Amino acid sequence: MIELLKSYFRIEARDDARIIREKVTGRLLSLDRTLEPFLPALLWLLDAPADSAQWDRLDPRERRQQTLDGVKRLLLRESQVQPVVVVFEDLHWIDAETQALVEALVESLPAARALLLVNYRPENQHPWGSKTYYRQLRIDPLPAATAHELLDALLGHDPSVQALKAVLVQRTEGTPFFLEGSVRTLVETKTLVGERGAYRLQRPLSAIQVPATVQALLAARIDRLSSEEKAVLQAASVIGTDVPFGLLHAIADIPEGQLRRHLTELQSAEFVYETNLFPELEHTFKHALTHEVAYGTLLGERRRAVHARIVAAIERLHADRLNERGELWDRAVAYLYDAGAKAFRRSTNDEAIAYFTRGLELTAKLGAGPEQVRHELKLLLALGPALQATRGFGVAEVERTYSRARTLSEHLGEPIELFQALWGLWLHTAGRGRFTEARRVSEELLEVAERLGDRTLRLEAHHSMSPSTLYAGDPEATRRPGPRARHRARAYRLDRQRAAVRRRRLPAPR
């Protein structure tokens, strides 16, 4: 949602709070002066708060509602001026606030000249599947005939490649990215010679080996790069999926001209591509898998060293602006969060704790405001599981982490994050044998789940309630929620089955 607003109001990375206020105020009031009451909410969201006593008096829940209403009203009013297309990518990773905006926007779409486009993985759940104005377009692997058409365009029609096409379609199961990568691998290993659309096979088909997975294919392609190009790609992967040239140059430790040549080669090999020329040259990875595999090829010690250089480079490159606005520190904090999340996924929990802890230290440099609080909350909720995995559920550090996360969640009015914080506190109190306290936390979990109307969270809350009441000495209370929990479990299972019906056209559940 914040990125959408920055794009709409044409806010750039170098804009300070004063410029942001000018841009937002000017465009909002020129669109419709009746939107003026929502100005403080939009400025607060963009970390450029206006001086508004009325806004300051609102509690977190009222601020949240005012912000969502403001963004929705802005988009709907713009749709009266011109048709509007709103795009949210990777809905399965969406944050709770943006999810709430999307759901509110969906309800208003029939009366607006607006098209909402979202993409998501099949497991994502949403409440608008039954709307008459909703249409789902599945993106399946290519059928065999279409995959052969793609290979005709890539390979050509030389007799030597005809049998190869059938092999590639079978091994890649029609996944376009895998097909393209397989062809490029065969070209790089000189198995295919010629040019796009006119290749010839140089080796017997029986001698050709195609990696079993797209990840293995990408790893093999990265290994074939020169040591210098591989180092540049790995350094870029530590920065993130979007790679500013200035920052990459600061950590790559090679001359600028040489770095540009390496990036050109990586572009030719279709690992990255150029996305921005102004105000700063920027590249991005062609595919999220490419970024993930490149990062995975870097040893943990080297990753830690590169992350440290990134933070130092941000401070060095933008020393004149770090006190002006928190956005550059914001980027450093985001890098550390991503590094910790990747380390946690690889079960290198001590490394994850180090990244999250350093990120929390840097949040103090962001300056007071909602963005600083959001960053701190996100890092705390990530740090908690890493601490539990290495030091156990009962240590005091876990309690401090989740207690602080609980306070911040309540301050921001974030119920999903509050549930996560309470769940961590329940694990801690139950793990320490403090079952009376654990029962109180379980009751709060159930209250939050009921407020959200989330069936899955209600099941989790009941799961925590049973041992809490039993070991607190109230076995009757342990039995009481059982029928409700069983009913909800069945309803949840039916919901999942119905979702599977929509995705795969399976027989409907009875």
Buried (B, 14 or more C-beta within 10 A) or exposed (E): BBEBBBEBBEBEBBBEBEBBBEBBBEBBEEBBEEBEBBBBBBBBBBBBBBEBEEBEEBEBEEBBBBBBBBBBBBBBBBBEEEEBEBEBEEBEEBBEBBBBBBEBBBEBBEEBEBEBEBEBEEEBEBEBEEEEEEEEEEEEBBEBEEBBEBBBEBBBEBEBBBEBBBEBBEBBEBBBBBBBBBBBBBBBBEBBEBEEEEBEBEEEEEEBEBBEEBBEBBBBBBEEBEEBBBBBBBBBBBBBBEBBBEBBBBBBEBEEEEBEBBBEBBBEBBBBEEEEEEEEBBBBBBBEBBBBBBBBBBEEEBBBBBBBBBBEBBBEBBEEBBEEBBBBBBBBBBBBBBBBBBBBEEEBBEBBBBBBBBBBEBBEBBBEBBBBBBBBBBBBBBBBBBBBBEBBBBBEBBBBBBBBBBBBBBEBBBBBBBBBBBBBBBBBBBBBEBBEBBBBBBBBBBBBBEEBEBBBBBBBBBBBBBBBBBBBEBEEBBEEBEEEBEEBBEEBEEBBBBBBEEEEEEEEEE
